[in-house]
Amino acid sequence: MSYTPEEKLIRLVARIERVIFYSFLATFIIVIVTQAFLKYPLSRYRLLSCLKDPPELSPAMVEVKSGRRAPAAIKIKLLGHQRLGQAYILVGEERITNFYKPEIEIGADVGEEIIIDGSFYKRPLTFKITAVSQGVLSPNIGQEVTTWGSRENLGRVKMN
């Protein structure tokens, strides 16, 4: 069966119209599913953590706010999880870093309080002190702290 040029054009336009309609329908469904997915903070965090990996403090960058080298260097390890971008280490009341790596080294001055903020996560998270620089009496190597949707204090830095 042979079609006239007008019929061929009408069939082509109908096919293009169907493609455009189903493309708009698929886009609308994707937008609705994405909005439902991004409604929850944990899924937002996981999506954003896949898109960017923020710079981490290297041991050479362990410094206090004033820019001088900290007398106490402390390594804190996250037990049982790979990375948690919403769990923070606070020295005093200032956020120093988060746990994008399972083990983090921080610097602190004598008398400063070290706090772990795991309040974003409503499950238990355990952190352990794996190393301290020479002369640090507190916090101790091997000291563990568990957060369960809370902030937990590791203690004040004390030197020998």
N, CA, C and O atoms as a GROMACS GRO file, in nm:
protein
  640
    1MET      N    1   0.084  -0.117   0.000
    1MET     CA    2   0.000   0.000   0.000
    1MET      C    3   0.089   0.123   0.000
    1MET      O    4   0.176   0.139   0.085
    2SER      N    5   0.065   0.206  -0.094
    2SER     CA    6   0.144   0.326  -0.111
    2SER      C    7   0.066   0.446  -0.056
    2SER      O    8  -0.053   0.463  -0.080
    3TYR      N    9   0.140   0.527   0.019
    3TYR     CA   10   0.079   0.646   0.079
    3TYR      C   11   0.113   0.768  -0.005
    3TYR      O   12   0.218   0.776  -0.068
    4THR      N   13   0.021   0.860  -0.003
    4THR     CA   14   0.047   0.985  -0.073
    4THR      C   15   0.143   1.068   0.012
    4THR      O   16   0.157   1.042   0.132
    5PRO      N   17   0.208   1.167  -0.047
    5PRO     CA   18   0.299   1.250   0.031
    5PRO      C   19   0.231   1.318   0.150
    5PRO      O   20   0.295   1.335   0.254
    6GLU      N   21   0.104   1.356   0.138
    6GLU     CA   22   0.034   1.420   0.249
    6GLU      C   23   0.014   1.321   0.365
    6GLU      O   24   0.031   1.357   0.482
    7GLU      N   25  -0.022   1.195   0.331
    7GLU     CA   26  -0.042   1.094   0.434
    7GLU      C   27   0.090   1.061   0.504
    7GLU      O   28   0.092   1.042   0.626
    8LYS      N   29   0.199   1.054   0.428
    8LYS     CA   30   0.331   1.029   0.486
    8LYS      C   31   0.367   1.140   0.585
    8LYS      O   32   0.418   1.113   0.694
    9LEU      N   33   0.340   1.262   0.546
    9LEU     CA   34   0.369   1.376   0.634
    9LEU      C   35   0.284   1.370   0.761
    9LEU      O   36   0.334   1.398   0.870
   10ILE      N   37   0.157   1.336   0.748
   10ILE     CA   38   0.067   1.326   0.863
   10ILE      C   39   0.114   1.214   0.957
   10ILE      O   40   0.113   1.233   1.079
   11ARG      N   41   0.156   1.099   0.903
   11ARG     CA   42   0.206   0.989   0.985
   11ARG      C   43   0.336   1.029   1.058
   11ARG      O   44   0.354   0.996   1.175
   12LEU      N   45   0.424   1.100   0.988
   12LEU     CA   46   0.550   1.145   1.049
   12LEU      C   47   0.522   1.243   1.164
   12LEU      O   48   0.583   1.233   1.270
   13VAL      N   49   0.431   1.336   1.142
   13VAL     CA   50   0.395   1.432   1.245
   13VAL      C   51   0.332   1.361   1.365
   13VAL      O   52   0.360   1.396   1.479
   14ALA      N   53   0.249   1.261   1.340
   14ALA     CA   54   0.186   1.185   1.449
   14ALA      C   55   0.292   1.110   1.531
   14ALA      O   56   0.284   1.107   1.654
   15ARG      N   57   0.392   1.051   1.463
   15ARG     CA   58   0.501   0.983   1.534
   15ARG      C   59   0.581   1.080   1.619
   15ARG      O   60   0.613   1.051   1.735
   16ILE      N   61   0.613   1.195   1.563
   16ILE     CA   62   0.690   1.296   1.637
   16ILE      C   63   0.609   1.345   1.757
   16ILE      O   64   0.664   1.367   1.865
   17GLU      N   65   0.479   1.362   1.738
   17GLU     CA   66   0.392   1.406   1.847
   17GLU      C   67   0.390   1.303   1.960
   17GLU      O   68   0.394   1.340   2.077
   18ARG      N   69   0.384   1.173   1.927
   18ARG     CA   70   0.387   1.068   2.029
   18ARG      C   71   0.520   1.067   2.105
   18ARG      O   72   0.522   1.051   2.227
   19VAL      N   73   0.630   1.085   2.032
   19VAL     CA   74   0.762   1.088   2.096
   19VAL      C   75   0.771   1.206   2.193
   19VAL      O   76   0.820   1.190   2.305
   20ILE      N   77   0.726   1.321   2.152
   20ILE     CA   78   0.729   1.439   2.240
   20ILE      C   79   0.640   1.417   2.362
   20ILE      O   80   0.679   1.451   2.474
   21PHE      N   81   0.520   1.362   2.343
   21PHE     CA   82   0.429   1.337   2.455
   21PHE      C   83   0.492   1.242   2.556
   21PHE      O   84   0.490   1.270   2.676
   22TYR      N   85   0.547   1.129   2.510
   22TYR     CA   86   0.606   1.032   2.603
   22TYR      C   87   0.734   1.086   2.668
   22TYR      O   88   0.767   1.049   2.780
   23SER      N   89   0.805   1.173   2.598
   23SER     CA   90   0.923   1.236   2.659
   23SER      C   91   0.881   1.328   2.773
   23SER      O   92   0.943   1.327   2.880
   24PHE      N   93   0.778   1.408   2.752
   24PHE     CA   94   0.727   1.495   2.858
   24PHE      C   95   0.672   1.412   2.975
   24PHE      O   96   0.693   1.447   3.091
   25LEU      N   97   0.603   1.305   2.944
   25LEU     CA   98   0.548   1.219   3.049
   25LEU      C   99   0.661   1.156   3.132
   25LEU      O  100   0.654   1.153   3.255
   26ALA      N  101   0.764   1.105   3.066
   26ALA     CA  102   0.878   1.046   3.137
   26ALA      C  103   0.950   1.151   3.222
   26ALA      O  104   0.989   1.122   3.335
   27THR      N  105   0.967   1.270   3.170
   27THR     CA  106   1.032   1.378   3.245
   27THR      C  107   0.951   1.414   3.368
   27THR      O  108   1.007   1.434   3.476
   28PHE      N  109   0.820   1.422   3.354
   28PHE     CA  110   0.733   1.453   3.467
   28PHE      C  111   0.743   1.345   3.575
   28PHE      O  112   0.751   1.377   3.694
   29ILE      N  113   0.743   1.219   3.536
   29ILE     CA  114   0.755   1.109   3.633
   29ILE      C  115   0.891   1.114   3.702
   29ILE      O  116   0.898   1.091   3.823
   30ILE      N  117   0.997   1.142   3.629
   30ILE     CA  118   1.131   1.151   3.689
   30ILE      C  119   1.136   1.265   3.790
   30ILE      O  120   1.195   1.250   3.897
   31VAL      N  121   1.075   1.378   3.759
   31VAL     CA  122   1.073   1.491   3.852
   31VAL      C  123   0.997   1.455   3.980
   31VAL      O  124   1.042   1.488   4.089
   32ILE      N  125   0.884   1.389   3.967
   32ILE     CA  126   0.804   1.350   4.084
   32ILE      C  127   0.882   1.251   4.171
   32ILE      O  128   0.885   1.266   4.293
   33VAL      N  129   0.945   1.152   4.111
   33VAL     CA  130   1.022   1.053   4.187
   33VAL      C  131   1.142   1.119   4.254
   33VAL      O  132   1.173   1.087   4.369
   34THR      N  133   1.209   1.209   4.185
   34THR     CA  134   1.324   1.278   4.243
   34THR      C  135   1.281   1.365   4.362
   34THR      O  136   1.350   1.367   4.464
   35GLN      N  137   1.170   1.435   4.349
   35GLN     CA  138   1.122   1.516   4.460
   35GLN      C  139   1.086   1.430   4.580
   35GLN      O  140   1.114   1.468   4.694
   36ALA      N  141   1.025   1.315   4.557
   36ALA     CA  142   0.993   1.224   4.668
   36ALA      C  143   1.120   1.170   4.732
   36ALA      O  144   1.127   1.155   4.854
   37PHE      N  145   1.220   1.140   4.651
   37PHE     CA  146   1.348   1.090   4.702
   37PHE      C  147   1.421   1.197   4.783
   37PHE      O  148   1.477   1.166   4.888
   38LEU      N  149   1.422   1.320   4.735
   38LEU     CA  150   1.495   1.427   4.802
   38LEU      C  151   1.419   1.485   4.922
   38LEU      O  152   1.468   1.578   4.986
   39LYS      N  153   1.303   1.433   4.951
   39LYS     CA  154   1.227   1.480   5.066
   39LYS      C  155   1.297   1.444   5.197
   39LYS      O  156   1.281   1.513   5.297
   40TYR      N  157   1.373   1.337   5.196
   40TYR     CA  158   1.439   1.288   5.316
   40TYR      C  159   1.584   1.335   5.322
   40TYR      O  160   1.656   1.325   5.223
   41PRO      N  161   1.629   1.387   5.438
   41PRO     CA  162   1.763   1.445   5.449
   41PRO      C  163   1.876   1.345   5.422
   41PRO      O  164   1.977   1.382   5.362
   42LEU      N  165   1.859   1.220   5.464
   42LEU     CA  166   1.965   1.123   5.444
   42LEU      C  167   1.985   1.092   5.296
   42LEU      O  168   2.099   1.075   5.251
   43SER      N  169   1.877   1.085   5.220
   43SER     CA  170   1.890   1.060   5.076
   43SER      C  171   1.951   1.181   5.006
   43SER      O  172   2.028   1.165   4.911
   44ARG      N  173   1.917   1.302   5.052
   44ARG     CA  174   1.980   1.423   4.996
   44ARG      C  175   2.129   1.420   5.021
   44ARG      O  176   2.208   1.449   4.931
   45TYR      N  177   2.168   1.384   5.143
   45TYR     CA  178   2.310   1.378   5.177
   45TYR      C  179   2.382   1.276   5.090
   45TYR      O  180   2.490   1.304   5.039
   46ARG      N  181   2.324   1.157   5.074
   46ARG     CA  182   2.390   1.053   4.994
   46ARG      C  183   2.405   1.095   4.848
   46ARG      O  184   2.508   1.068   4.786
   47LEU      N  185   2.305   1.160   4.795
   47LEU     CA  186   2.314   1.206   4.657
   47LEU      C  187   2.423   1.312   4.643
   47LEU      O  188   2.502   1.307   4.549
   48LEU      N  189   2.426   1.408   4.734
   48LEU     CA  190   2.527   1.514   4.727
   48LEU      C  191   2.668   1.461   4.752
   48LEU      O  192   2.764   1.510   4.694
   49SER      N  193   2.680   1.360   4.839
   49SER     CA  194   2.813   1.306   4.866
   49SER      C  195   2.867   1.230   4.744
   49SER      O  196   2.988   1.219   4.728
   50CYS      N  197   2.778   1.179   4.660
   50CYS     CA  198   2.824   1.114   4.537
   50CYS      C  199   2.872   1.218   4.435
   50CYS      O  200   2.961   1.190   4.354
   51LEU      N  201   2.813   1.336   4.439
   51LEU     CA  202   2.847   1.438   4.339
   51LEU      C  203   2.973   1.515   4.372
   51LEU      O  204   3.043   1.561   4.282
   52LYS      N  205   3.004   1.530   4.502
   52LYS     CA  206   3.124   1.605   4.538
   52LYS      C  207   3.190   1.543   4.659
   52LYS      O  208   3.122   1.491   4.748
   53ASP      N  209   3.318   1.548   4.663
   53ASP     CA  210   3.394   1.498   4.776
   53ASP      C  211   3.477   1.614   4.827
   53ASP      O  212   3.580   1.647   4.768
   54PRO      N  213   3.434   1.679   4.938
   54PRO     CA  214   3.502   1.800   4.983
   54PRO      C  215   3.645   1.771   5.028
   54PRO      O  216   3.676   1.659   5.067
   55PRO      N  217   3.731   1.870   5.024
   55PRO     CA  218   3.869   1.850   5.067
   55PRO      C  219   3.876   1.815   5.214
   55PRO      O  220   3.796   1.864   5.294
   56GLU      N  221   3.969   1.733   5.250
   56GLU     CA  222   3.985   1.686   5.387
   56GLU      C  223   4.111   1.746   5.446
   56GLU      O  224   4.205   1.780   5.374
   57LEU      N  225   4.113   1.757   5.577
   57LEU     CA  226   4.231   1.807   5.644
   57LEU      C  227   4.342   1.705   5.635
   57LEU      O  228   4.324   1.589   5.674
   58SER      N  229   4.456   1.745   5.585
   58SER     CA  230   4.571   1.655   5.585
   58SER      C  231   4.649   1.679   5.713
   58SER      O  232   4.631   1.783   5.776
   59PRO      N  233   4.735   1.585   5.754
   59PRO     CA  234   4.811   1.604   5.878
   59PRO      C  235   4.893   1.732   5.878
   59PRO      O  236   4.917   1.789   5.985
   60ALA      N  237   4.936   1.778   5.763
   60ALA     CA  238   5.015   1.901   5.757
   60ALA      C  239   4.929   2.024   5.783
   60ALA      O  240   4.981   2.132   5.812
   61MET      N  241   4.796   2.009   5.774
   61MET     CA  242   4.707   2.124   5.792
   61MET      C  243   4.645   2.126   5.931
   61MET      O  244   4.552   2.204   5.954
   62VAL      N  245   4.692   2.046   6.023
   62VAL     CA  246   4.635   2.044   6.158
   62VAL      C  247   4.681   2.170   6.229
   62VAL      O  248   4.792   2.177   6.283
   63GLU      N  249   4.594   2.270   6.229
   63GLU     CA  250   4.626   2.400   6.288
   63GLU      C  251   4.509   2.448   6.371
   63GLU      O  252   4.394   2.407   6.350
   64VAL      N  253   4.539   2.535   6.464
   64VAL     CA  254   4.435   2.597   6.545
   64VAL      C  255   4.384   2.718   6.467
   64VAL      O  256   4.443   2.758   6.367
   65LYS      N  257   4.272   2.777   6.513
   65LYS     CA  258   4.209   2.890   6.444
   65LYS      C  259   4.306   3.004   6.415
   65LYS      O  260   4.296   3.068   6.310
   66SER      N  261   4.398   3.031   6.506
   66SER     CA  262   4.486   3.146   6.490
   66SER      C  263   4.591   3.125   6.380
   66SER      O  264   4.660   3.221   6.344
   67GLY      N  265   4.605   3.004   6.328
   67GLY     CA  266   4.700   2.979   6.221
   67GLY      C  267   4.830   2.917   6.269
   67GLY      O  268   4.912   2.877   6.187
   68ARG      N  269   4.851   2.906   6.400
   68ARG     CA  270   4.972   2.843   6.450
   68ARG      C  271   4.949   2.693   6.466
   68ARG      O  272   4.835   2.648   6.474
   69ARG      N  273   5.055   2.620   6.470
   69ARG     CA  274   5.048   2.474   6.485
   69ARG      C  275   4.994   2.438   6.624
   69ARG      O  276   5.034   2.497   6.724
   70ALA      N  277   4.904   2.341   6.629
   70ALA     CA  278   4.844   2.299   6.756
   70ALA      C  279   4.942   2.210   6.832
   70ALA      O  280   5.010   2.126   6.772
   71PRO      N  281   4.949   2.226   6.964
   71PRO     CA  282   5.038   2.142   7.042
   71PRO      C  283   4.989   1.998   7.054
   71PRO      O  284   5.070   1.908   7.079
   72ALA      N  285   4.860   1.973   7.038
   72ALA     CA  286   4.805   1.839   7.051
   72ALA      C  287   4.743   1.794   6.918
   72ALA      O  288   4.653   1.859   6.865
   73ALA      N  289   4.792   1.684   6.867
   73ALA     CA  290   4.734   1.623   6.747
   73ALA      C  291   4.668   1.493   6.790
   73ALA      O  292   4.728   1.412   6.860
   74ILE      N  293   4.544   1.474   6.748
   74ILE     CA  294   4.464   1.360   6.791
   74ILE      C  295   4.401   1.295   6.668
   74ILE      O  296   4.343   1.364   6.585
   75LYS      N  297   4.412   1.161   6.658
   75LYS     CA  298   4.347   1.088   6.550
   75LYS      C  299   4.224   1.018   6.605
   75LYS      O  300   4.230   0.948   6.706
   76ILE      N  301   4.111   1.040   6.536
   76ILE     CA  302   3.984   0.981   6.577
   76ILE      C  303   3.934   0.895   6.462
   76ILE      O  304   3.928   0.939   6.347
   77LYS      N  305   3.898   0.770   6.495
   77LYS     CA  306   3.853   0.675   6.393
   77LYS      C  307   3.705   0.646   6.412
   77LYS      O  308   3.658   0.630   6.525
   78LEU      N  309   3.634   0.639   6.303
   78LEU     CA  310   3.493   0.602   6.301
   78LEU      C  311   3.486   0.451   6.286
   78LEU      O  312   3.537   0.396   6.189
   79LEU      N  313   3.424   0.383   6.380
   79LEU     CA  314   3.417   0.237   6.377
   79LEU      C  315   3.289   0.191   6.309
   79LEU      O  316   3.180   0.238   6.341
   80GLY      N  317   3.303   0.099   6.213
   80GLY     CA  318   3.187   0.033   6.153
   80GLY      C  319   3.125   0.101   6.033
   80GLY      O  320   3.035   0.043   5.973
   81HIS      N  321   3.167   0.220   5.995
   81HIS     CA  322   3.108   0.288   5.880
   81HIS      C  323   3.220   0.340   5.790
   81HIS      O  324   3.333   0.361   5.836
   82GLN      N  325   3.189   0.362   5.664
   82GLN     CA  326   3.288   0.412   5.570
   82GLN      C  327   3.309   0.562   5.585
   82GLN      O  328   3.419   0.607   5.616
   83ARG      N  329   3.203   0.640   5.562
   83ARG     CA  330   3.211   0.785   5.572
   83ARG      C  331   3.077   0.840   5.616
   83ARG      O  332   2.971   0.790   5.578
   84LEU      N  333   3.085   0.944   5.696
   84LEU     CA  334   2.964   1.012   5.742
   84LEU      C  335   2.988   1.161   5.731
   84LEU      O  336   3.061   1.220   5.812
   85GLY      N  337   2.927   1.223   5.632
   85GLY     CA  338   2.950   1.365   5.609
   85GLY      C  339   2.876   1.456   5.704
   85GLY      O  340   2.905   1.575   5.708
   86GLN      N  341   2.781   1.403   5.780
   86GLN     CA  342   2.704   1.487   5.870
   86GLN      C  343   2.743   1.465   6.017
   86GLN      O  344   2.677   1.518   6.106
   87ALA      N  345   2.848   1.389   6.041
   87ALA     CA  346   2.903   1.374   6.176
   87ALA      C  347   3.025   1.465   6.185
   87ALA      O  348   3.116   1.454   6.103
   88TYR      N  349   3.027   1.553   6.283
   88TYR     CA  350   3.131   1.655   6.291
   88TYR      C  351   3.214   1.642   6.418
   88TYR      O  352   3.169   1.589   6.519
   89ILE      N  353   3.336   1.693   6.409
   89ILE     CA  354   3.421   1.709   6.526
   89ILE      C  355   3.422   1.858   6.557
   89ILE      O  356   3.449   1.940   6.469
   90LEU      N  357   3.393   1.891   6.682
   90LEU     CA  358   3.395   2.029   6.725
   90LEU      C  359   3.506   2.046   6.827
   90LEU      O  360   3.521   1.965   6.918
   91VAL      N  361   3.584   2.152   6.811
   91VAL     CA  362   3.683   2.190   6.912
   91VAL      C  363   3.632   2.321   6.968
   91VAL      O  364   3.626   2.422   6.898
   92GLY      N  365   3.594   2.319   7.094
   92GLY     CA  366   3.520   2.432   7.151
   92GLY      C  367   3.380   2.423   7.094
   92GLY      O  368   3.313   2.321   7.110
   93GLU      N  369   3.334   2.527   7.030
   93GLU     CA  370   3.204   2.524   6.962
   93GLU      C  371   3.221   2.538   6.811
   93GLU      O  372   3.123   2.561   6.740
   94GLU      N  373   3.342   2.527   6.761
   94GLU     CA  374   3.369   2.544   6.618
   94GLU      C  375   3.383   2.409   6.550
   94GLU      O  376   3.458   2.322   6.596
   95ARG      N  377   3.311   2.391   6.438
   95ARG     CA  378   3.324   2.269   6.359
   95ARG      C  379   3.460   2.268   6.292
   95ARG      O  380   3.497   2.361   6.221
   96ILE      N  381   3.534   2.162   6.316
   96ILE     CA  382   3.667   2.150   6.256
   96ILE      C  383   3.660   2.070   6.127
   96ILE      O  384   3.710   2.116   6.023
   97THR      N  385   3.600   1.953   6.131
   97THR     CA  386   3.592   1.868   6.012
   97THR      C  387   3.479   1.768   6.031
   97THR      O  388   3.417   1.761   6.137
   98ASN      N  389   3.452   1.690   5.926
   98ASN     CA  390   3.354   1.583   5.934
   98ASN      C  391   3.421   1.451   5.897
   98ASN      O  392   3.541   1.448   5.870
   99PHE      N  393   3.346   1.344   5.895
   99PHE     CA  394   3.402   1.212   5.873
   99PHE      C  395   3.382   1.165   5.730
   99PHE      O  396   3.312   1.066   5.706
  100TYR      N  397   3.442   1.236   5.632
  100TYR     CA  398   3.441   1.187   5.495
  100TYR      C  399   3.544   1.077   5.478
  100TYR      O  400   3.540   1.004   5.379
  101LYS      N  401   3.634   1.065   5.572
  101LYS     CA  402   3.727   0.953   5.579
  101LYS      C  403   3.702   0.885   5.713
  101LYS      O  404   3.658   0.950   5.807
  102PRO      N  405   3.730   0.755   5.722
  102PRO     CA  406   3.703   0.687   5.848
  102PRO      C  407   3.795   0.729   5.963
  102PRO      O  408   3.759   0.712   6.080
  103GLU      N  409   3.914   0.783   5.933
  103GLU     CA  410   4.003   0.828   6.039
  103GLU      C  411   4.047   0.971   6.011
  103GLU      O  412   4.093   1.003   5.901
  104ILE      N  413   4.032   1.056   6.111
  104ILE     CA  414   4.058   1.199   6.098
  104ILE      C  415   4.161   1.241   6.201
  104ILE      O  416   4.158   1.195   6.315
  105GLU      N  417   4.254   1.330   6.160
  105GLU     CA  418   4.348   1.388   6.255
  105GLU      C  419   4.312   1.535   6.275
  105GLU      O  420   4.293   1.609   6.179
  106ILE      N  421   4.302   1.574   6.402
  106ILE     CA  422   4.269   1.713   6.434
  106ILE      C  423   4.375   1.770   6.525
  106ILE      O  424   4.453   1.697   6.586
  107GLY      N  425   4.377   1.901   6.534
  107GLY     CA  426   4.468   1.969   6.626
  107GLY      C  427   4.388   2.048   6.727
  107GLY      O  428   4.283   2.103   6.695
  108ALA      N  429   4.439   2.054   6.849
  108ALA     CA  430   4.369   2.128   6.954
  108ALA      C  431   4.471   2.189   7.049
  108ALA      O  432   4.583   2.139   7.062
  109ASP      N  433   4.431   2.297   7.114
  109ASP     CA  434   4.513   2.364   7.214
  109ASP      C  435   4.484   2.305   7.352
  109ASP      O  436   4.382   2.238   7.372
  110VAL      N  437   4.572   2.330   7.445
  110VAL     CA  438   4.553   2.283   7.581
  110VAL      C  439   4.426   2.347   7.639
  110VAL      O  440   4.406   2.468   7.626
  111GLY      N  441   4.342   2.267   7.702
  111GLY     CA  442   4.220   2.317   7.764
  111GLY      C  443   4.100   2.322   7.672
  111GLY      O  444   3.989   2.347   7.719
  112GLU      N  445   4.119   2.301   7.542
  112GLU     CA  446   4.004   2.304   7.451
  112GLU      C  447   3.926   2.173   7.462
  112GLU      O  448   3.983   2.065   7.480
  113GLU      N  449   3.796   2.186   7.452
  113GLU     CA  450   3.707   2.072   7.464
  113GLU      C  451   3.682   2.011   7.325
  113GLU      O  452   3.655   2.084   7.229
  114ILE      N  453   3.691   1.878   7.316
  114ILE     CA  454   3.667   1.808   7.189
  114ILE      C  455   3.532   1.737   7.199
  114ILE      O  456   3.508   1.659   7.291
  115ILE      N  457   3.445   1.767   7.103
  115ILE     CA  458   3.309   1.713   7.103
  115ILE      C  459   3.284   1.648   6.968
  115ILE      O  460   3.327   1.699   6.864
  116ILE      N  461   3.214   1.536   6.968
  116ILE     CA  462   3.172   1.472   6.843
  116ILE      C  463   3.021   1.491   6.831
  116ILE      O  464   2.946   1.454   6.921
  117ASP      N  465   2.979   1.548   6.719
  117ASP     CA  466   2.838   1.577   6.695
  117ASP      C  467   2.784   1.476   6.594
  117ASP      O  468   2.808   1.487   6.475
  118GLY      N  469   2.710   1.377   6.644
  118GLY     CA  470   2.646   1.278   6.558
  118GLY      C  471   2.496   1.294   6.561
  118GLY      O  472   2.423   1.197   6.539
  119SER      N  473   2.448   1.415   6.589
  119SER     CA  474   2.304   1.438   6.608
  119SER      C  475   2.223   1.422   6.480
  119SER      O  476   2.101   1.410   6.486
  120PHE      N  477   2.288   1.423   6.365
  120PHE     CA  478   2.216   1.406   6.238
  120PHE      C  479   2.167   1.262   6.223
  120PHE      O  480   2.063   1.237   6.163
  121TYR      N  481   2.243   1.168   6.278
  121TYR     CA  482   2.214   1.026   6.260
  121TYR      C  483   2.137   0.971   6.379
  121TYR      O  484   2.179   0.988   6.494
  122LYS      N  485   2.026   0.906   6.353
  122LYS     CA  486   1.942   0.850   6.460
  122LYS      C  487   1.975   0.703   6.483
  122LYS      O  488   1.886   0.621   6.507
  123ARG      N  489   2.103   0.671   6.476
  123ARG     CA  490   2.150   0.536   6.505
  123ARG      C  491   2.282   0.549   6.580
  123ARG      O  492   2.345   0.654   6.574
  124PRO      N  493   2.325   0.445   6.648
  124PRO     CA  494   2.450   0.457   6.724
  124PRO      C  495   2.572   0.463   6.633
  124PRO      O  496   2.586   0.383   6.540
  125LEU      N  497   2.660   0.557   6.661
  125LEU     CA  498   2.787   0.572   6.590
  125LEU      C  499   2.898   0.567   6.695
  125LEU      O  500   2.890   0.638   6.796
  126THR      N  501   2.998   0.486   6.672
  126THR     CA  502   3.106   0.472   6.770
  126THR      C  503   3.234   0.528   6.712
  126THR      O  504   3.271   0.499   6.598
  127PHE      N  505   3.302   0.610   6.792
  127PHE     CA  506   3.427   0.673   6.754
  127PHE      C  507   3.534   0.632   6.855
  127PHE      O  508   3.504   0.613   6.973
  128LYS      N  509   3.658   0.619   6.808
  128LYS     CA  510   3.766   0.575   6.896
  128LYS      C  511   3.889   0.660   6.872
  128LYS      O  512   3.921   0.693   6.758
  129ILE      N  513   3.959   0.696   6.980
  129ILE     CA  514   4.086   0.769   6.970
  129ILE      C  515   4.192   0.665   6.935
  129ILE      O  516   4.215   0.571   7.012
  130THR      N  517   4.259   0.680   6.820
  130THR     CA  518   4.358   0.581   6.778
  130THR      C  519   4.501   0.628   6.800
  130THR      O  520   4.592   0.546   6.812
  131ALA      N  521   4.522   0.760   6.807
  131ALA     CA  522   4.657   0.810   6.830
  131ALA      C  523   4.650   0.952   6.884
  131ALA      O  524   4.559   1.028   6.854
  132VAL      N  525   4.749   0.985   6.966
  132VAL     CA  526   4.765   1.122   7.016
  132VAL      C  527   4.912   1.158   7.006
  132VAL      O  528   4.998   1.070   7.007
  133SER      N  529   4.941   1.286   6.997
  133SER     CA  530   5.080   1.329   6.992
  133SER      C  531   5.144   1.314   7.129
  133SER      O  532   5.075   1.296   7.230
  134GLN      N  533   5.276   1.322   7.133
  134GLN     CA  534   5.349   1.303   7.258
  134GLN      C  535   5.310   1.409   7.360
  134GLN      O  536   5.292   1.526   7.326
  135GLY      N  537   5.298   1.366   7.484
  135GLY     CA  538   5.268   1.457   7.593
  135GLY      C  539   5.122   1.481   7.620
  135GLY      O  540   5.088   1.550   7.716
  136VAL      N  541   5.032   1.424   7.537
  136VAL     CA  542   4.888   1.444   7.559
  136VAL      C  543   4.839   1.341   7.660
  136VAL      O  544   4.854   1.220   7.639
  137LEU      N  545   4.782   1.388   7.770
  137LEU     CA  546   4.728   1.299   7.873
  137LEU      C  547   4.580   1.269   7.852
  137LEU      O  548   4.533   1.160   7.885
  138SER      N  549   4.508   1.364   7.799
  138SER     CA  550   4.366   1.345   7.777
  138SER      C  551   4.329   1.412   7.645
  138SER      O  552   4.376   1.523   7.619
  139PRO      N  553   4.249   1.351   7.562
  139PRO     CA  554   4.186   1.220   7.570
  139PRO      C  555   4.287   1.106   7.552
  139PRO      O  556   4.394   1.126   7.494
  140ASN      N  557   4.252   0.989   7.602
  140ASN     CA  558   4.342   0.874   7.602
  140ASN      C  559   4.332   0.793   7.473
  140ASN      O  560   4.228   0.792   7.408
  141ILE      N  561   4.442   0.726   7.436
  141ILE     CA  562   4.438   0.633   7.324
  141ILE      C  563   4.348   0.517   7.363
  141ILE      O  564   4.357   0.465   7.474
  142GLY      N  565   4.260   0.477   7.272
  142GLY     CA  566   4.167   0.368   7.297
  142GLY      C  567   4.034   0.412   7.355
  142GLY      O  568   3.941   0.332   7.364
  143GLN      N  569   4.023   0.538   7.393
  143GLN     CA  570   3.896   0.589   7.447
  143GLN      C  571   3.790   0.585   7.338
  143GLN      O  572   3.815   0.628   7.225
  144GLU      N  573   3.672   0.534   7.371
  144GLU     CA  574   3.562   0.526   7.276
  144GLU      C  575   3.445   0.610   7.324
  144GLU      O  576   3.423   0.627   7.444
  145VAL      N  577   3.370   0.661   7.229
  145VAL     CA  578   3.248   0.734   7.260
  145VAL      C  579   3.144   0.695   7.156
  145VAL      O  580   3.175   0.680   7.038
  146THR      N  581   3.019   0.680   7.201
  146THR     CA  582   2.910   0.641   7.111
  146THR      C  583   2.804   0.751   7.113
  146THR      O  584   2.758   0.793   7.219
  147THR      N  585   2.767   0.797   6.994
  147THR     CA  586   2.660   0.896   6.982
  147THR      C  587   2.536   0.823   6.931
  147THR      O  588   2.545   0.728   6.854
  148TRP      N  589   2.423   0.868   6.974
  148TRP     CA  590   2.296   0.815   6.926
  148TRP      C  591   2.202   0.932   6.907
  148TRP      O  592   2.113   0.957   6.988
  149GLY      N  593   2.226   1.005   6.798
  149GLY     CA  594   2.148   1.126   6.774
  149GLY      C  595   2.182   1.235   6.873
  149GLY      O  596   2.095   1.314   6.911
  150SER      N  597   2.308   1.242   6.915
  150SER     CA  598   2.346   1.338   7.019
  150SER      C  599   2.488   1.387   6.997
  150SER      O  600   2.559   1.343   6.906
  151ARG      N  601   2.528   1.481   7.083
  151ARG     CA  602   2.666   1.528   7.089
  151ARG      C  603   2.732   1.462   7.209
  151ARG      O  604   2.674   1.458   7.317
  152GLU      N  605   2.852   1.410   7.189
  152GLU     CA  606   2.923   1.345   7.299
  152GLU      C  607   3.058   1.410   7.318
  152GLU      O  608   3.127   1.445   7.222
  153ASN      N  609   3.095   1.426   7.443
  153ASN     CA  610   3.219   1.494   7.479
  153ASN      C  611   3.333   1.393   7.493
  153ASN      O  612   3.319   1.294   7.564
  154LEU      N  613   3.444   1.420   7.426
  154LEU     CA  614   3.564   1.336   7.442
  154LEU      C  615   3.652   1.386   7.556
  154LEU      O  616   3.739   1.314   7.604
  155GLY      N  617   3.629   1.507   7.599
  155GLY     CA  618   3.705   1.563   7.709
  155GLY      C  619   3.785   1.686   7.668
  155GLY      O  620   3.785   1.726   7.552
  156ARG      N  621   3.854   1.744   7.767
  156ARG     CA  622   3.941   1.859   7.742
  156ARG      C  623   4.084   1.810   7.721
  156ARG      O  624   4.127   1.712   7.781
  157VAL      N  625   4.155   1.879   7.635
  157VAL     CA  626   4.293   1.842   7.606
  157VAL      C  627   4.381   1.877   7.725
  157VAL      O  628   4.380   1.991   7.772
  158LYS      N  629   4.456   1.780   7.774
  158LYS     CA  630   4.550   1.800   7.882
  158LYS      C  631   4.687   1.753   7.837
  158LYS      O  632   4.700   1.648   7.774
  159MET      N  633   4.788   1.831   7.869
  159MET     CA  634   4.925   1.797   7.831
  159MET      C  635   5.004   1.755   7.955
  159MET      O  636   4.970   1.792   8.067
  160ASN      N  637   5.109   1.679   7.932
  160ASN     CA  638   5.196   1.633   8.041
  160ASN      C  639   5.284   1.747   8.087
  160ASN      O  640   5.365   1.729   8.179
   0.00000   0.00000   0.00000
